[in-house]
Amino acid sequence: MSRRWSTLALAVLAALALPALVLAGPAGGPAAGPDTIVIGTQQEPAVIGLTICDACTMFVATMVSAPMFVPDVELTNEWKYQPVAMEKMPSLRDGDWRLLPGDKMQVTWRLRRGLRWQDGTPLTAADYIFGWRVNLNPRFPSAGRDVSERVENIQAPNANTLIVQWKRKYAFANLGVAGSVALPRHILNAAYQRDPSKLPENAWGTSERTVGNGPYRITQWQKGSSITLERWDQFNHNAVGGSYRTPSAIRRIVFRFVPDTNTQIANVLAGSIDAFDETAIPFVQGLELENRLRREGRRDWIVEAVPGLIWEHIDLNLDNFHLRDKRVRHALIYGMNREAIVQSLFEGKQPVSHSLFPEKHYGYHRNIKRYPFDQARARALLQEAGYRPGPDGILVKDGQRLSLEFATTAGNRTREAVQQIIQQQLRQIGIEIVIRNQPARVYFGESLPKRQFTLAMYAWVFGPTSDCEGLYTGDTLPPDGQNYPGYKNDEVTRLCHAIPEELDEGRRAQMLRRFQEIWIEDLPVIPLYFRSDYAGRKASLQNWRPTGATAPVTWNATQWRWAR
Amino acid sequence: MGRYLLRRTFQMVPLLFGISVIIFMVLVMAPGDPVDLLLSGNPRVRAEDIRLLREIYGLDDPLHIRYVKWLRAAVQGDFGYSRTYKVPALELVMARIGNSLWLTIPSFLLALAVAVPVGVYSALHQYSKTDYAATFFAFFGVSVPAFWFGIMMIYVFAVTLRWLPPGGFVTPGVTEGIPLILDRLRYMVLPVIVLSLLLMASLTRYTRAAMLEVIRQDYVRTARAKGLAERAVINKHALRNALIPIVTILALGIPGLFAGAPLTETVFAWPGIGRLIVESVGGGDYTVAQVALLFLSGLVLIFNLVADVAYAVLDPRIRYD
């Protein structure tokens, strides 16, 4: 009996293991053939194309959408804007951006001729107007209406001209038609008329039935596994500008969703993906991977940190008894050796931030007040604020120990490491830090919006033109905005509302600098560092150019090539 | 038996209803607003947009109203849309169940094919080298975390030896026919081995224990005394009786495979139901989590019934009528 069972067991094992004899491809060459690029990414997009709906704001959705849809204007890896679907970027100098009485504006866009949806229907001005109307409709689940609502009206005197009337001045009116995207009116209008709230549930945007207007079309979407885009040979590269002008050399782009970062790294080492984007591997693991590849002398992969616009910081709840006193806030930042943190944890590849803007931002204040690591000064400030050492060494004022709860997302190894270092550093100046981390859903879904925190570490994702409106204006405290620290300063509120309406970049930068001066002195937030994200590619993949900004790495997918 | 089956089947309806209430309440009352969570880190979102989204998704209705709305739609076959994926929740769950079956069925068969003969052999040769090896294997299988074991398998077979893919579901460009099946098999090997390990280990231990108990019974001794061949004694008398407790482990092992799959599916980037449950609960996608968890609950109920029926088939003394 046992022999028969054993034979059966062996047969089953052999049947399972037999296909293993088919070996994987070489690590340095394309994973799935010379006409294909396989990109490993951590997340799966919810909806593509409808980039204005709620979850579609996710980065990965823009990454998949970029090769499928031509943007009005694209952001390059050098953070320069250039027109793609439009003939040019409107400017005050050329007169296609005009100021009107009552602080209103008019911007004229000319859509390039020869662009089509992938079902053959021409892309026209009507599709842009439709996209704008959809985004404005309160029954459409959009999380990005702030720009669209600044627009009063859009007119289309002909199929290729859009005249956008703005209710008031808006500094970035030349970076996109109206804070929305062109949508195929001929496909979506019926569903939209039935129920705008259900539009994102339409098969368009969530399946292979999504019709784009770019150089690649979707051919397969295996939920939870991968999305495959194939080159759309009817795309008219001569009709567009920017990177889209280059005819695509790669026939197929596959986005493979790998949620576990260890598996993602295994995919890199085994050569079964060709590249990974900035969201695929956390910084610390990316650093380990880079060092490992160097140690092993492997030249088949190029893995590097791309400086980005994701800003790690600690919000201070200004309603807290201790944190209400500016001297305590200053003592906190003087007591933290942020330079040592970035050196020890990130080998200095994630720079300390002294402002909410990185040096590459046009409004960055070069002479902003800096807070070096100075524990003597921190102690002096606390003493001046009336704190005296208690029996256990922790400072006390009015009977209250200087003990602060410090929260972040549980399970985020990097943040937890930063937290522990800060805890030790502040203990040296008599401040007790009690770490109370929470799962992301509780932290972002409950604690932050309800301001149930004392110190909260997390990140904001900024763009190259981001400013302070909504984050630090006195009228945007939750539930009316995301000013979680509860910061109120009249001059800052006035400045932050005025900045997006200042058209002159020089003056706008000056206003941003003034804001930073006040903000860094008031210190409602402790700036920590700017995240760099690791992106990687096989060495033989050419023209892979991550932007490090809000624009996805696929912005120039048509320029990718395999080296011969 | 027929009446028993009918009665048990009808009993499942109120049970499932009760389970659905509990699942719904637990999911909805869990801390963390799904809309805030969805939009976290996006400084462009305004409070007004958040309010509108909450209204569109009906998140401000009282709990009982939300449940009644859900139940009313569910009995008509409408289980709602995934808030994350914007596709019908039922469609999403069914597709993921299909993907999970690619792992669970071979894992079950593999566990069965290895564990029962090894357990039997181990019992018949107690304290032999093979028995010690089998016992060690069983303890290893029960103790080792699936997550760690999965990573190790990937490291050895995908990264070092490069025999198998480190994760995924199918090779890009392979879309149909025999090449697709062969390709899928390559991707299945490692997750199937990892997923089957726990069931295999516990089944080996139970089989060995059950056989050890049975072969010392009087009727086995009697069978041997009657001069029956050893093979007949083991097959007809010992194994058949030893299978009764094993059937419980087997029957409950199937929902256990589904429920235990999240880590394996995550490590191997396999788009199965286990991963979907973890993602939907974590992301506040209640409609999907509700359907997926109800499916698992239904599976447990069904396989409990299967186990009861199997007792009667294996042991003539058990009658349910």
HADDOCK unambig.tbl for C-alpha pairs under 7 A between the chains (distance, minus, plus):
assign (segid A and resid 1 and name CA) (segid B and resid 231 and name CA) 6.37 0.50 0.50
assign (segid A and resid 2 and name CA) (segid B and resid 117 and name CA) 6.10 0.50 0.50
assign (segid A and resid 2 and name CA) (segid B and resid 121 and name CA) 6.42 0.50 0.50
assign (segid A and resid 5 and name CA) (segid B and resid 117 and name CA) 5.56 0.50 0.50
assign (segid A and resid 6 and name CA) (segid B and resid 117 and name CA) 6.50 0.50 0.50
assign (segid A and resid 8 and name CA) (segid B and resid 113 and name CA) 6.85 0.50 0.50
assign (segid A and resid 9 and name CA) (segid B and resid 113 and name CA) 4.92 0.50 0.50
assign (segid A and resid 9 and name CA) (segid B and resid 114 and name CA) 5.35 0.50 0.50
assign (segid A and resid 12 and name CA) (segid B and resid 110 and name CA) 6.72 0.50 0.50
assign (segid A and resid 16 and name CA) (segid B and resid 189 and name CA) 5.83 0.50 0.50
assign (segid A and resid 17 and name CA) (segid B and resid 189 and name CA) 6.36 0.50 0.50
assign (segid A and resid 19 and name CA) (segid B and resid 182 and name CA) 6.67 0.50 0.50
assign (segid A and resid 19 and name CA) (segid B and resid 185 and name CA) 6.51 0.50 0.50
assign (segid A and resid 19 and name CA) (segid B and resid 186 and name CA) 5.27 0.50 0.50
assign (segid A and resid 20 and name CA) (segid B and resid 163 and name CA) 5.48 0.50 0.50
assign (segid A and resid 20 and name CA) (segid B and resid 164 and name CA) 5.58 0.50 0.50
assign (segid A and resid 20 and name CA) (segid B and resid 186 and name CA) 5.85 0.50 0.50
assign (segid A and resid 21 and name CA) (segid B and resid 163 and name CA) 6.46 0.50 0.50
assign (segid A and resid 22 and name CA) (segid B and resid 163 and name CA) 6.88 0.50 0.50
assign (segid A and resid 23 and name CA) (segid B and resid 162 and name CA) 6.54 0.50 0.50
assign (segid A and resid 23 and name CA) (segid B and resid 163 and name CA) 4.95 0.50 0.50
assign (segid A and resid 23 and name CA) (segid B and resid 164 and name CA) 6.62 0.50 0.50
assign (segid A and resid 24 and name CA) (segid B and resid 162 and name CA) 6.12 0.50 0.50
assign (segid A and resid 24 and name CA) (segid B and resid 163 and name CA) 6.31 0.50 0.50
assign (segid A and resid 24 and name CA) (segid B and resid 164 and name CA) 6.56 0.50 0.50
assign (segid A and resid 24 and name CA) (segid B and resid 165 and name CA) 6.82 0.50 0.50
assign (segid A and resid 32 and name CA) (segid B and resid 172 and name CA) 6.45 0.50 0.50
assign (segid A and resid 46 and name CA) (segid B and resid 84 and name CA) 5.63 0.50 0.50
assign (segid A and resid 46 and name CA) (segid B and resid 85 and name CA) 4.45 0.50 0.50
assign (segid A and resid 46 and name CA) (segid B and resid 86 and name CA) 6.76 0.50 0.50
assign (segid A and resid 47 and name CA) (segid B and resid 85 and name CA) 6.74 0.50 0.50
assign (segid A and resid 55 and name CA) (segid B and resid 38 and name CA) 6.15 0.50 0.50
assign (segid A and resid 55 and name CA) (segid B and resid 84 and name CA) 6.65 0.50 0.50
assign (segid A and resid 138 and name CA) (segid B and resid 52 and name CA) 6.85 0.50 0.50
assign (segid A and resid 139 and name CA) (segid B and resid 56 and name CA) 6.95 0.50 0.50
assign (segid A and resid 141 and name CA) (segid B and resid 53 and name CA) 5.65 0.50 0.50
assign (segid A and resid 142 and name CA) (segid B and resid 49 and name CA) 6.93 0.50 0.50
assign (segid A and resid 143 and name CA) (segid B and resid 45 and name CA) 5.45 0.50 0.50
assign (segid A and resid 143 and name CA) (segid B and resid 49 and name CA) 5.71 0.50 0.50
assign (segid A and resid 144 and name CA) (segid B and resid 44 and name CA) 6.41 0.50 0.50
assign (segid A and resid 144 and name CA) (segid B and resid 45 and name CA) 6.09 0.50 0.50
assign (segid A and resid 197 and name CA) (segid B and resid 56 and name CA) 6.83 0.50 0.50
assign (segid A and resid 200 and name CA) (segid B and resid 86 and name CA) 6.14 0.50 0.50
assign (segid A and resid 201 and name CA) (segid B and resid 86 and name CA) 4.61 0.50 0.50
assign (segid A and resid 201 and name CA) (segid B and resid 87 and name CA) 5.77 0.50 0.50
assign (segid A and resid 206 and name CA) (segid B and resid 86 and name CA) 6.89 0.50 0.50
assign (segid A and resid 224 and name CA) (segid B and resid 271 and name CA) 4.54 0.50 0.50
assign (segid A and resid 225 and name CA) (segid B and resid 168 and name CA) 6.67 0.50 0.50
assign (segid A and resid 225 and name CA) (segid B and resid 169 and name CA) 6.43 0.50 0.50
assign (segid A and resid 225 and name CA) (segid B and resid 270 and name CA) 6.79 0.50 0.50
assign (segid A and resid 225 and name CA) (segid B and resid 271 and name CA) 5.61 0.50 0.50
assign (segid A and resid 254 and name CA) (segid B and resid 172 and name CA) 6.79 0.50 0.50
assign (segid A and resid 257 and name CA) (segid B and resid 269 and name CA) 6.97 0.50 0.50
assign (segid A and resid 258 and name CA) (segid B and resid 269 and name CA) 5.05 0.50 0.50
assign (segid A and resid 259 and name CA) (segid B and resid 266 and name CA) 6.23 0.50 0.50
assign (segid A and resid 259 and name CA) (segid B and resid 269 and name CA) 6.28 0.50 0.50
assign (segid A and resid 260 and name CA) (segid B and resid 266 and name CA) 5.92 0.50 0.50
assign (segid A and resid 260 and name CA) (segid B and resid 267 and name CA) 5.56 0.50 0.50
assign (segid A and resid 263 and name CA) (segid B and resid 166 and name CA) 6.63 0.50 0.50
assign (segid A and resid 263 and name CA) (segid B and resid 167 and name CA) 6.78 0.50 0.50
assign (segid A and resid 263 and name CA) (segid B and resid 267 and name CA) 6.00 0.50 0.50
assign (segid A and resid 263 and name CA) (segid B and resid 268 and name CA) 6.77 0.50 0.50
assign (segid A and resid 266 and name CA) (segid B and resid 155 and name CA) 6.90 0.50 0.50
assign (segid A and resid 266 and name CA) (segid B and resid 159 and name CA) 6.09 0.50 0.50
assign (segid A and resid 266 and name CA) (segid B and resid 166 and name CA) 6.15 0.50 0.50
assign (segid A and resid 267 and name CA) (segid B and resid 166 and name CA) 5.80 0.50 0.50
assign (segid A and resid 269 and name CA) (segid B and resid 159 and name CA) 5.96 0.50 0.50
assign (segid A and resid 270 and name CA) (segid B and resid 158 and name CA) 6.15 0.50 0.50
assign (segid A and resid 270 and name CA) (segid B and resid 159 and name CA) 4.76 0.50 0.50
assign (segid A and resid 270 and name CA) (segid B and resid 162 and name CA) 6.50 0.50 0.50
assign (segid A and resid 272 and name CA) (segid B and resid 165 and name CA) 6.95 0.50 0.50
assign (segid A and resid 441 and name CA) (segid B and resid 32 and name CA) 5.01 0.50 0.50
assign (segid A and resid 441 and name CA) (segid B and resid 37 and name CA) 5.86 0.50 0.50
assign (segid A and resid 441 and name CA) (segid B and resid 282 and name CA) 6.53 0.50 0.50
assign (segid A and resid 441 and name CA) (segid B and resid 283 and name CA) 6.92 0.50 0.50
assign (segid A and resid 442 and name CA) (segid B and resid 31 and name CA) 5.52 0.50 0.50
assign (segid A and resid 442 and name CA) (segid B and resid 32 and name CA) 4.34 0.50 0.50
assign (segid A and resid 444 and name CA) (segid B and resid 36 and name CA) 6.47 0.50 0.50
assign (segid A and resid 444 and name CA) (segid B and resid 37 and name CA) 5.32 0.50 0.50
assign (segid A and resid 444 and name CA) (segid B and resid 40 and name CA) 6.01 0.50 0.50
assign (segid A and resid 445 and name CA) (segid B and resid 32 and name CA) 3.95 0.50 0.50
assign (segid A and resid 445 and name CA) (segid B and resid 33 and name CA) 4.41 0.50 0.50
assign (segid A and resid 445 and name CA) (segid B and resid 34 and name CA) 6.36 0.50 0.50
assign (segid A and resid 445 and name CA) (segid B and resid 36 and name CA) 4.82 0.50 0.50
assign (segid A and resid 445 and name CA) (segid B and resid 37 and name CA) 4.53 0.50 0.50
assign (segid A and resid 446 and name CA) (segid B and resid 31 and name CA) 6.57 0.50 0.50
assign (segid A and resid 446 and name CA) (segid B and resid 32 and name CA) 4.74 0.50 0.50
assign (segid A and resid 446 and name CA) (segid B and resid 33 and name CA) 6.07 0.50 0.50
assign (segid A and resid 459 and name CA) (segid B and resid 41 and name CA) 6.50 0.50 0.50
assign (segid A and resid 460 and name CA) (segid B and resid 41 and name CA) 5.06 0.50 0.50
assign (segid A and resid 460 and name CA) (segid B and resid 42 and name CA) 6.80 0.50 0.50
assign (segid A and resid 460 and name CA) (segid B and resid 43 and name CA) 6.85 0.50 0.50
assign (segid A and resid 461 and name CA) (segid B and resid 41 and name CA) 5.98 0.50 0.50
assign (segid A and resid 461 and name CA) (segid B and resid 42 and name CA) 6.31 0.50 0.50
assign (segid A and resid 479 and name CA) (segid B and resid 47 and name CA) 6.19 0.50 0.50
assign (segid A and resid 480 and name CA) (segid B and resid 47 and name CA) 4.81 0.50 0.50
assign (segid A and resid 481 and name CA) (segid B and resid 46 and name CA) 5.79 0.50 0.50
assign (segid A and resid 481 and name CA) (segid B and resid 47 and name CA) 5.02 0.50 0.50
